[in-house]
Amino acid sequence: MEQFKGQPRLPKFAVPKRYELRLKPDLTTCKFSGSVSVELDIVADTQFIVLNAAELSVDAGSVSFTHGDSSKVFKPSKVEVFQEDGILVLEFGETLPIGPGVLAIGFEGILNDNMKGFYRSTYEHNGEKKNMAVTQFEPVDARRCFPCWDEPAWKATFKITLDDVPSELVALSNMSILEEKVDGHLKTVSYLESPIMSTYLVAVVIGLFDYVEDHTSDGVKVRVYCQVGKANQGKFALYVAVKTLELYKEYFAVPYSLPKLDMVAIPDFSAGAMENYGLVTYRETALLFDEQNSAAANKQRVATVVAHELAHQWFGNLVTMEWWTHLWLNEGFATWVSYLATDSLFPEWKIWTQFLAELTEGLKLDGLEESHPIEVEINHAAEVDEIFDAISYRKGASVIRMLQSYLGAEVFQRSLASYIKKHASSNAKTEDLWAALEEGSGEPVNKLMNSWTKQKGYPVISVKVKDKKLEFDQTQFYSSGSQGDGQWIVPITLCCGSYDARKSFLLQSKSETLDIKEFLGCSVATGCGSASNKNNAVCSWIKVNVDQTGFYRVKYEEELAAALRNAIEKKHLSSTDRFGILDDSFALSMARQQSFASLLTLLSAYREELDYTVLSNLITISYKLARIAADAVPELLDLINQFFIGLLQYSAEKLGWQPKPGENHLDAMLRGDILTALAVFGHDQTIDEASRRFHAFLDDRNTPLLPPDIRRAAYVAVMQRASASNRSGYESLLRVYRETDLSQEKTRILGSLASCPDPNITLEVLNFLLTPEVRSQDAVYGLAVSSEGRETAWMWLKANWEYISKTWGSGFLITRFVSAIVSSFASFEKVKEIDEFFKAHPNPSTTRTLKQSIERVQINAKWVESVKREKNLADAVKELAYRKY
């Protein structure tokens, strides 16, 4: 039996074809029992059957294998579960005959509270706390519910029956109900057999729910289930789901393959949502929308998350990755196509411009030396959780966007449809997608994309003009300033002086030189000249990576950079390009390839910026710069904050505090972000006005003075003045938290509490996160502490690490605790302290995240040292802070 321990994959002696699964959950004792009969083929001589099982008590006496042809029953001589590997090994006294047979196993388990496997979630009904039973199997937790071949490639059909379900409860699974037999207070519910699918997509939900229902034009029944009394909050998600199913049917040229689609809001849920075939589960914040109390940002999140999960019904469920190495195929693609769907439904949201926030997160993580390739080798089930990150989702989506832009939308769509048709009800690898796109486009997609998926990182393209030639040079970009040796095939796009003159080429070597006149049809006079682009015309600016479709950064020589600053001020550039120039410049400054002062000077060109996506990123960058300044040049911090406040005045005055009749969705989102930033930077008038409106809200929760889009801003503003000696604002916010039953409001408050500059309050907030008043998936919202509170947060993390490790022990939530608290530091001494603590208190789930967080601290520390040495910074800051516009 020992030979099967520590193996990355199950042996291929037996191939499962069909599961007949019975589960009997007890919502009072929080235990369950069950039985599974697996029709399988023995395909090689063996005395063993090896499958997955974890945290289950297997009844050895119930285990049998019945050979299909002879009906001979084989009983195992040994039955052993290896918990560390999550495998169940059955040893038989003789070699099993090749051919079909049925494996039967009885088992018991506990409805855990870890939000994985078969678990319990709690809710209140008529003031009474109740349990519901929920499954969450991705990536490797079906084995915690029933013994199975728990790998994506072992696809089979599933016939599921639930026994002894309290008759008043709703019981859902992947398929529609075949039969429901009520016997007094209990019922047995059996479901239609599923199509062929992977174990991680099997799902069961049992609880008390209301629902809203609609149908697609071709008759698919769509329902949104939520807690009793909240059905209206499901209507927006229902609208999005129906429209999205119809859109994907067109886009993929394949209809949705099940008769129904259920979407369920689960109160305790670790991820954002899970794409179980026909039964998609969500956090309440990702599915429910309350017209009175949800913000525009919440509405957008519901739309994009629903679109993401429904994309998986094709890309993931119908065609499934062969192994977790290809996870990015599922997640990167679903992320990209969710923007396509959302843009189709809500074009006024300019969602493709907002996609740049995904791109930036991908670039940030992939700029670390501790990043990983998109395709990452997975050698053990325990490693899978850590790759559900910004590389798989955001870099994955970004390289798909880059490829679609390069190949063209029609060719891309046509090739995708043929890929899905070819691999439907089967498994695929990255190479299969490239083959379909190569065949459809005639381009060398495999060669082009391997450089993006098989190696980590990305290039920075340096651009300069020399002797009437444009020189391009690629080097691997690291936020640390180190030199990497990666090389890519880079789709370069550029504009010269006007968007009418777009050019593109593939940079296939380390550098390339182009004759400007020959290539662009103009000469370059940086910083001046006409914006027209006729023959022999002089173009005033050159922008590389037009609309940020490429997954790379661009570094311009000073003259070209100055010309782009000028073009930003004159409003000659698109919002996506304004975003890109700012984001690249910030990254280059962090990597110490550009001065802090020159980055601040660039920021000043955005004083009249009004685009939501650009300003949102500018605010995020400003927060980071203020933190670096606090560590490097604390004597300049007030002036730098004054500069940031001045930078946001134009947009703040344009938007005001009150929503305007008929204003767009993006203005509503932007108003909240700008007012929050002004409060964080200490703008007294904003904090005074926020406090006034907050007190009106305390007196009347329906006051028009505090609509949902500015509540977070008001809460953050109130916390700026909260302290151990002035607790009223803090206590009022806690009261609002305790009174609301809306998850979005609770997370909004948690995210605001920790922004308090008083470390005493920070400690109280952090301790509050560990109480039963905060659902365990929501605790991470309260970790965004102020600069002043970060040492307190670190001491708190160390003091509570044992409890945190036990409660959030595995999965991505514990990684959020580590990254949120550790990454904010900026000293080499702290690196040593952090490293020593985690060496003494290891947690395997946080290994990769910890290395990345420590690298971030080192990057911050190097940046701080560099800013300290920067000459003339004080003069530049004073000039910018006092500049009149």
N, C-alpha and C positions, 0 to 999 in steps of 0.2 A: 504493500500500500504506500510505503514511503516514497516510491518513485514519482508519485503524482503531486507531491508537495512542492510549492514554490514555482510552479510552471505558469507561464503567462496565459496559456490557452488550455482549454479542455482537450483531452485526446479525442481522436476521430473514430473510435470503435463503433459508436452508435449515432444514428441520425434521427432526431425527433421529428415527427410528422404532424401529430395531433395531440392536444392536451384536453382531457376532460377533467375540469377542476371544480371541486366543491369546497366552499368555505363557510364556516359557521362562527361568525364573530359574536362575542358577548360584550355589549357596550357598558354593562354594569361592572363586571370583573376586569374588563379590558384585556381579555384573552381571546384566542381563537383556535379552532381546530379545523382540520381539513383533510381531504384526500385528493390525490391526483393519479390519473391513469394516463400514461403516455404511450401512444402508438409510435413505435420507432423501428428503424431498420438496423440490425446488426450487420456491419459491412466489413468486419475483419475478425479473424480468430482472436477471442479474448475471454478471460475469466472475470473480467472487471466491467462494471458500468460506472463511469465517473460523471457526475453532474454537479450543479451548484446548490448549496444550501447554507444558510448562515442564521444563527440565533433561532434555530428551530429545534424542537425536540422530535426526532424521527422515531416512530414506533417500529422497532426492528422486526417485530413479529408480523407486522402488516405488509412488509416488503416482499414482493414476488415478481418474477418475470415469466410470462406465459408465451411460449413460442407459437407463432401464428399458424404454421402448417400442422404441427403435431398436437397442439394444445397441451404440450407437456409443461408442467409448472416447475420452475427453478426457484429455490429459496436460497438466499445468500448465506454463506457461512460466516461472513463478517460484515458488519455495517458500521462505518465510522465517519463522523463529521470532523474535518480539519478546519476549525474556526478561523485560523489566521489566513487561510487561503479561500475560505468560503466554499469548500467543496465537500461533497458527500461521495464516499467511495464504497461501492458494493462489490464484495469479492464472492464469487461462486466457486463451488467445489469442482466444477468441470467447465470445459470450454463451451460457451454459448453457441448454438447453431446460427449460422449466417441466414439472414432473411428477416421478415417482419415478426414483431412480437409486441406485447403490452407490458409495461413496467407499472406496477401499482405501489403506492407509498401512502401511508397515513402519517400525520404530523400534527404538532401543536405549536403555538407561538404566543407572544405577548403583543398586544396593540401598544407599541412603544410611544414615547413622547418626543422622539428625535426627528420627526418630520421626514422619515424615510422608511422604505419597506411598507408594511401594513401598519398604519399608525392611528393614533387618536388625535382629534382636534376638539376644542371645546367651544361652546357657544351658549348664549343665554336665551331662554324662552320663558316668557312670563315671569321674569325675575329668578328663574331656576337655572343653575348651570348644568349643561348636558354634554354628552360626548357624541361625536360622530366618528365613523371609521372611514379612513381615506388611504389610498395607495399613492406612493411616489417611488417609481422603480428606476428611473434613469439616474445615474448610468448603470449601477450594478446591484440593485436592491430588490429585484423580483425574487431573488434567492432568499430574502428575509420573509417572504410571504408563502412561497411554496417551492419544493425542490424542482429545478428546471435547468435547461441548458441556457444559462443567462449570458449569452453573447449575441451581438446583433446579427451575425451570419446564420445562427440556428433558427431560421424562421419556421413557423408552424401555424396551424389553425387552433383556435381555442373555443371550447364549449364550456361556459361558466354557469354554475348554479350557486345561489346563496341560500343557506338554510337558516331557519329560526330567526328571521328578521322581524323585529317588532312591527306589527301590521300598520301602524300609523306613519312609519318612516318611508322616505323615498329611497329606493335601492337602484343604483345605476351601474352599468358596465359599458364596455365598448360598443356592444350591439343592442338592438331593440329587444324588448321583453318578448319572449316566446310564450311563457306561461307564468301565471302568478296564482299559487294555491294558498288560500288563507285558512288557518286552523286556529280559531280563537284569537288570542293576542299576537300570534306569530304567523309568518307566511314564508313560503319557499318561492324564490324567484329564479326562473331559468331564462337564459338569453339565447338568441340565435347564435349559430356558430360564426366565428369571425373569419374574415379572409386571412390568408397567410401573413404573419407579422412577427416581429421580434418581441422577446419577453419584456423588454423595457417599456413597451407601449401598452401592455395589459393594464387595465384600470378598474377599480371598484370604488364607489362612494356610497355611504349609507348615512342618512341624516334627515333632519326635518328642513324642508325647503319650500319656498314659493318659486314660481317660474313665469317667464314670459315666452311666447312662442311665435314663430313665423315660418314661412316656407320659401325656398328658392324657386325660381321660375320653372325649374325642372323637377320640383316636388320633394326636395330634401327637407326634412323637418328639422328646424333649428330651435333649440331652447337655451335660455340662460337661467340657471338655478342660483338662487341666493337665499340668505336667511329670511325667515318669515317677516313680512312687513317691508322688505327692501326691493320687491319685484320691480318697481318703477325705475330703480337705479340700474337695472339690467337692460333697459330699452336701447340705450345708445350702442352698447356692445352688440346687441342683437341686430341692429341696423347694419353695423359695420360687418358683422359675420356673414349675413345674407348677401350683401353686395360683394364682399371679398370672395366668397365661394364661387359666385358667378364670374367674377373677373379672372380668377385662377383657372377656371374651366376653359375660358377662352385662351388665356396666355399659355397654358401648358398643353392645350389641345387634347386634354384628357378630363373626363368628368370626375367629380368627387366620387369615391368608390364605395361609400357606405350609405345606408338608407336614412341615417339621422346623424346630427351633430349636436351633442350636449356640451355646454360650457358651464362650469360650476365655480362659484366663489367660495374658497376655503379660508376660514379665519386664521388657521395656523399653517403656514406654507413657506418653505425655505427659499425657493427660487421665485422668479416673477410669475412664471406659468409653466405648464408641462403639456406637450402636444399629444398625449395619449390618443390613439386612434379612435375617433368618434366620441371621446369623452375627455375634453380638454379641461384641465384644472388650473385655477388662477389664485393668486393672492387677491384679496378684496380690492386693494388699491389699483390692480391692473385690469379689473373687469367692471367695477361699479362706477357709475357717474351720477352724482346728485346735483341737479340743476341749481339748487340753492347754495350748496356748500363746497362744491368741487371747483377747483381753479381750471383755467384754460389748459395749463400744463398737464393736469390730471386727465382731461379729455383726450389730449394728444397721446398720452401714454396708453390709455385704453385702446385707442385706434391702432397704434403701432404694434402693441403686444398681441392683440387679436389677429392682426394681419400676419405677424411673425408665426404664431402658433398654427394658423390655418395653412400657411405656406408649407409647413412640415407635413401636412396630410398627404402632400405629393412628395416633397423633397425631404425624405427622412422616413416616412411611414410606408408609402407606396414603393419608393426606391430608397433603400437603406444603406448606410455606410457599411462596409464589410467588417471593419474593426475600428476601435476608438482613435487610431492614428488618423482616420479620415473624418473625425468629428467636425472639422471645419466645413466639410461639404454640407452637413446639416445646418450648422449654426451660421456660418458666413453667408450661405445662400439665403436662408430664411430672413436674416437681417436685411440683406440687400433688397430682396423682393418685397419685404414688408413696406419699404419706402416707396417702391413702385406702386403698390396697391393704395397706400395712404395718399400719395400724390394724385392718383386717379380719382379718389373719393373727395379729397379736400385740397384742390389745387391752390386755394388762397393761403394755405399754411406754408407754402414754399418749402416743402419738406426736404427736397433735394439740397437746398442750401443748408438746412439744418443737419443733413447727413454729415456735414463736415465735423460735427461734434463727435461722431463715431470715428471718423478718420483720425482726428486728433488723439483720441484715447488709444487707438491702435498704434499710432506713431510714438506716443509717450512710452508705452510699455515696450515696444519693439526697439526703442533707443537705448534700452538697458543691455549690458553685457550678459545679464542673467535672464534675458528673454529666451524664447525657444522658437524653432521653425513652426510654420502653420501645420505641417505634417510632423507630428512628434511621436517617436516610438513609445508605445505603452507596453511595459513588460509585466505589469501586475495590476489587478483590479484596483488596488489601493491608490494607484497613481492617476486614475482617470479624472477624479474630481478637480484636480489642480489645473487641468487644461480647459475647463469651462471659463475662459478668461477673455481679455480684450484681443488676444491674438486670434483665437478661434472665431470669435464673433466679429470683431471690428476690423482687424486687419483682413480677415477672411472676406468680409463684405466689401472692403475697400479695393482689394485686388480684383474681385469680380466686377466692381464698377469700372475699374481701370480697363479690364479686358473688354467689357461691353462697349466702353467708349472707343476702344481701339478697333474692334471688329465691326461695330455698327449695331444698332438696336434690332433691326429686322433679322439679320444673319444670326445674332445671338439667340433671339427668341425661337427661331426655326430650329436651330441646333439643339436647344434645350428640350423642345417638344420631342425631338427624335430620341434624345438621351432617355427621357422618361418613358417613352413607349418601349424602347429596347430593354430597359432594366426594370420595368414594372413588376411588382411582386417578387423582387430579387434584391441582390446586394450589388454595390458598386464601389470602385475605388476612384481616387482623384484622376488617375490616368484615363478612366472610362469617360469622364466628363471632357477631358482635354481631347480625346479621340473624336467625340461627337462634334465638338466645336471646330476641330481641325478639318474634319470632313465637310462641315457646313460652310466653312469660310475659305478653305484653301490656304490658310495661314499656318505657320509652324507653331501652333499654340503650345504643344508639349514643351518644346525647347524654350519658348518665351517664358512660360509660367513656372517651369521647374526652378528657375533662379529665384522666384518669389515664394514658393511653398516649401522647398527642401532645405533652404538655409535661413537662418534668423536674420533679422535686421533689414536695413534698406539704405539707399545711398543719399548723400547730399550732393547735389549737382552745383558745382561752382561755375559761374558765368562771368566772362569778362570780354571787353572789346580790345583788340590789339591789331594795329595795322589794317583797319577796315575788315577785320575778320572777327567772327564771334567764336570764342573758345569755350568748350564745355569739358568739364572734368568731373568724374565721379569718384567719390571715396565713401567707405561705409561710415554712417553717422552714428556716433555714440554720445549720449547726453553727458557722459563723463569727460568728454574731450579726447578720449583715447582714439587711436587709429585702428580701425578694423581692416581686414583684408578681403571682405566680400566684394563680389562684382555681379552686376545685374544686366539683363537686357531691358533697357528703359525706354518706354514710349514717351518721347519728348514732344511736347506741344508748346508753341509760342505765338505771341501776338506782338506786333510792332506798331505802336502809336494808335492802333485802331483794332476793333474786333473784326473788321472786314478782312483783315490780312492775317489769317491763321495759317501756320505752317506746322508740319509734324515730321518726325523721323525717328527711327529706332537707334538709340545709342547702344551699340553692341560691344564697344571696347571701353577702355578706361577713359579715353578722351577723344574728342572730335573737334575739328575746326571747320567752320563754314564761311564762305565768302558772303558778306552781308548783302551786297548789291545783287549778287547772283541768286542767293537763296530768298531774300526778303523783298528784293526789288526797290530798296531804298538805302539811304545811308543813315547812320545814327548820330544825332547830336544830343547827347545826354543832358537832361535838365532844361532844354529849351527847344524851340522849333514848333513846326506845325503838326497838328494831330492827323492831318490827311496823309494818305499813303499812295500817292500816284508815283509813276516812274520818276526817279531822281528826287523824289520828295525826301525831306528830312523827317525822321520819326522821332517823337519826343520821349518815348519810353519803350522798353522791351519787358514783357512779362512772360516768364517760362512757367510751365505747368498750368495751362489755362484752365480756369474753373476747378483747380485742385483735383483733377481726375486721376492724377498719378500718385502712387504711394511713395513719395520721396520728398525731400526738402530741397530748397534752392537758396544758394548763397550768391549774392550779387556783389561785384566790386563796388566801391563807394559811389562812383559817378552814376552807375545804373540804379543803385539803391536810392540816391537822392532824387533821381528823375521819377522813380515810383512814388516816393513820398509826396512829391509835387503833384503827381497824377491823382493820388488819393485826395489831397486837399482840393483839387479842382473837380473832383467827382467824375473822373474819366474812367474809373475801373469798376467792374462788376462787384457785387457783394462777395461772391465766392473768391475772387482774386484779392479783394481787400482783406478778407479773412486769412487767406494763405500767406500773404506778405507779413502780416502781424504774427501769425502762429510760427512761421519759419524763423522770424527774427527773434522771437522769444526763446525758441529752442536753441538757436545759435548763441544767444547771450548766456543761457544756462550752461552750454558747453564751453563757454569762455572764448568763443570765436568772434565775439562782438561785445563791445562795452555796454555796461549798464546804462550809461548816459545816452548812448546812441539809441538804445531801445526806448528809453523815456522820450527822446526827441521824436522817434517814430510814432509813439502813442499820441503825441500832441497833434499829429495830423488827423486824428480820428475825433477831434472835438465836436464836429457837426454830424457824426455818425448816427444813423437812425435805424439801421437794419438790425433786427433781433439777434440773428445768429452771430453777426460780427461783434455787436456790443456785449452779448452774453460771454463770448470768449475774451473780449477785452477786460471784462469784470473779473473773470477767473484768473487771468494773467495778473491783473492789478493786485488781487489778494495774495498771490504768490510773491510778487515783487515786494509788497509791504512786509511780508514775513522775512524775506531775505534781508531787506533794509533794517528791520528791527534787530537782527543778529549782527549785521555788518556795520551799519552806520546809524545807531539808535539816535544820535544827535540830529540826524536829518529826517527822522521818521515823520515828525509833524508836518514838515514842508512837503514831503512826498505824499502824505495823505491829503494835504491841501491841494496838491496838483491833481490827484485822482478825483477829488470832489469837483474841482474846476472842469475837469475833462467830461464829467457826467451832467454838468449843469444844463447844457443846451437840450439834451434829450429829456432830462427831468422836467424842464419847464414846458417843453412841447407836450409831454404826456400828462403832466399834472397828477393829482391824486385820484380824481374821479373818472370812472369809465365814461367815454363819450358815446352818445347814441350812434349805433351802427359801426362802431370802431371794429377793426379787425382783430382776429385771434392773436396775432403776433404782438400787437400793441399791448394787449391785455397781459401777455406773458412778460413782455419787456418792462412794463411799469413795475411789476413786483421785483424783478431782478435789480433794476436801477435804485429803487427806494431801499432795498435791502443793503446794497453796496454803500449808499450814502450813509446809512445808519452805522455800518461796520467801520467806515472811515471817520466816524465821529462828527458828522454834519449836524450841528445842534438843532437847526430849524426842522430838519427831517425827523429827528428823534422826538422833538416837542410835538409836532403834528401827529406822528405815529401814536404817541402816548395819549393824546386827546381822543383820537379815533378808537384806540383800544379801550379806553374807559367808557366811551359811548357803547361799545360792543359788550362790555361786561354788564352794562345796565339793560341792554336790549340785543339779544343774539341776532335779531333780524335787521339791525340798523343798516341803512344804505351807506353809512360812513365807512364800513369795513367789509367790502365785497371779498370773496374768496381769493381773488388774484393778488390782493395786497396784504392778506393776513400774515403771511410769513414775514413780510417786511416789518409789519407792526410788532410781531412777536420778537423778532431779532432786535428791533429798536428798544423795546421794553427791557430786554435782557442786557443791553449795553449799560444800563444804569442800575441794574439789580446788584446787590452786594449783601454781605452778611449783616450789614447794619441797615440795609434798605431792601427788605425782602418782599414788599407788597406785590410788585410786578411779577416776580417769580412765583409767588404763591397763587396769584390770580390765574396765571397760565396753567399751573398744575390743576387748578379747579376746573378750568375749561377742558383740559385733557380728561379728567375723570368724568365729566358730565357728557361728553360726546360719545356716540356709538359709531361714528364714521371713521374708518381706518385712515383715510387720507388726512383728516384733521389731526388725528393722533400722531401720525408720522411727521406732519408739518410742525407740530409743537415740539416733538422730540428733537427734530433737527434745529430748532431755534434755541432750546434751553442751554445747550452746551456752548453757545457763542458768547456766554457771559465772561467778561474779563476778570471776574473775581474767582481765584482758585478755590475758595471755600465753597462757593456755589457750584463750581465745576464738580467738586468731589460729591456733593449731595446729588447732583444730576446723575453722575456715573453710578452711584450706589442705587439710585432709583431704577436704573436700567436692569438691575439684577433682581428686582422685586416681581412678584406675580402680576403686578399692575401692567407690566410691559410684556407683550407677547415676545417669545424668544427671537422670532425672525425680525422684530422691529428694533431690538436693542442697538443694532449697528447705526441707526439714524442719529442716536445721541452721542456718537463718538467724535463728531466734528467740533473739537474743542478749539478755543481761542489760543493764540500764541502764549498768552499768560497762563493758560491752563494745561499746557502740554506736559510739563514736569509732573504736575499732580496726576494727570491721566496715566503717565508711565508708572508712577508709584502704585497707583490703583490697579493697573493691569498686572503688575508683579504680585501684589498682595492677593489678588483674586484669581490668579492664573489657574490654579488647580480646579476651582469651581467652573471657570469659563471653559477650560479644556474638557471637563466632564460634561458640561451642558451642551456646548457647541462642538464637541469633540472632533467630528469629521465633517467634511462638506465645506462649501465655500464660505459659510458665515463666519467660521473661526478665522479664516484668512483675512476677513474684513477688520476684525478686532486688531490683528497684528499690523496690517498696512496702515489703517487709519491713525493709530497712535504712534507707531515707530517712525513712519516716513516723514513726520513733521519736523524732526530734529535736524540740526545743521552743525554738528561738531564731531571731530574725530574721537574725542574722549567718549562720547555717547555711543559710537559704533562699538567700542571695546566692551562697554557696559552691557549693551543689548546682546552682543554675541555671547558673552559669558553667561548671561542669564538663561538664554534659550539652549545653550549647550547643557546646562544643568537641568533644564526643564523641557526636554524635546517633545514635539508633537509632529508625527509624520505628515499630517495633513497640511502643515504650514511650512514645510521645508523650502519649497520654491518661493513662496510669498515672502518668507523671512529673508532669503538671499536678495530678493528684489528690493525689499524695504531697506535693508542695510546699504545696498548700493545707492539707493536714493538719498540716504543720509550722507553718504560720502560725496555724492554729487553736490548736495546743498552746501556741505562744508567747504568744498573747493570753490564753489561760487562765492560764498561769503568771504573767503580769504581774498579772492580776486577783486571783489567790490571794495574791500577795505583798502587795497593798494591802488585803486583807481584815482589817477590825478584829475583835478579839476571837476570832480563829481559834485562837490558842494556848490560850486559856481553854477554848474548846469542846472542843478535842482532848484536853486534860488531863482534863476532866470525863468524856468518853466513854471514854478509855483506862483510867481508874481506877474507873469506875462498877461497883458490885457488883450482881449480879443474884441 
